[in-house]
Amino acid sequence: MISLINGEIIEIAEKKIIINLNGIGLEIFVTLDFISKINLKQKVKIFTYLHVREDALLLFGFEKKSQKKLFIDFLKVSGVGVKLAMEIMETPLNQIQKAIMQKDLNFLSSIKGLGKKTAQKIILELSNKIELTSDNDQKQNFNKQEVFSILENLGFASIEISKKLSQIPSNIQKTEEIVRWFLKKN
């Protein structure tokens, strides 16, 4: 099983990327949200799920381990395949988790390709297994993206920024604190 890939992005297309891993180009299906956060030639760490079909081996990639876990949980529900699971994953993680925990059938069935019967199955099978992602985690991810943009505007290389931002202590939450921390490290 291929569960994690570190490599450089060499191509970005709609809903998929190609990562160069020691001279091998791996095609990985990702969400549009993930694509909006990356750039060509950027080094990334991506959590992956390998889906084996009779005619193909498909890799699906996620920014966080919690996203990958939820994707795999969706695949365990009868009637949910990889295409539908990826379509569901286009919705922000905390909204999906909240909808399942609150048994919000209308919200889930509003997702493209997800009918009421399958949404009911998802609620029935996953409502007791889902844990809500903490707001701090999401707040920090938002700040990291904002900081990334600020530091790029200051002339720092995206690879350098990515490496340093992954080392930010969890107690630093505010944008200006993160920028100060980054500038001190350089």
C-alpha angles and dihedrals in degrees: 000000000000105000105161135025129189114191150114121283109238100169136023122195134161107302095346141070135193117226123198108225109181093321096320118110111219118196110216126184111223140168123269088243090060091048090053090058099051139070136203114275090019117138111234139182110216130182109224141198119203112215114197119208130172091254103028150024109224127192121207118193135205135187093222135035090232090060091051091049092052091048090054090047089054091052090057090061114093111250096025117109130176095273094053092042090054090047089054090048089060086076114082111271097238092050092053092047092047092049092051094045092047091043090235100176094174093056095047095045089052089068111103111265095008113115128196095259094053091043088054090051091050091051092046096048101036108031092091094043100050122100119194114242110242119256090229091061092052093043091053092049090052091050091049091056092048091047091047090057093046093049092048088054088053089057103258118144116251093233091054091047093049092051094049096042091057087062097055112130112245093237091067108087110149121088095232091049091052092049090049091048090050094048091050091052091055 
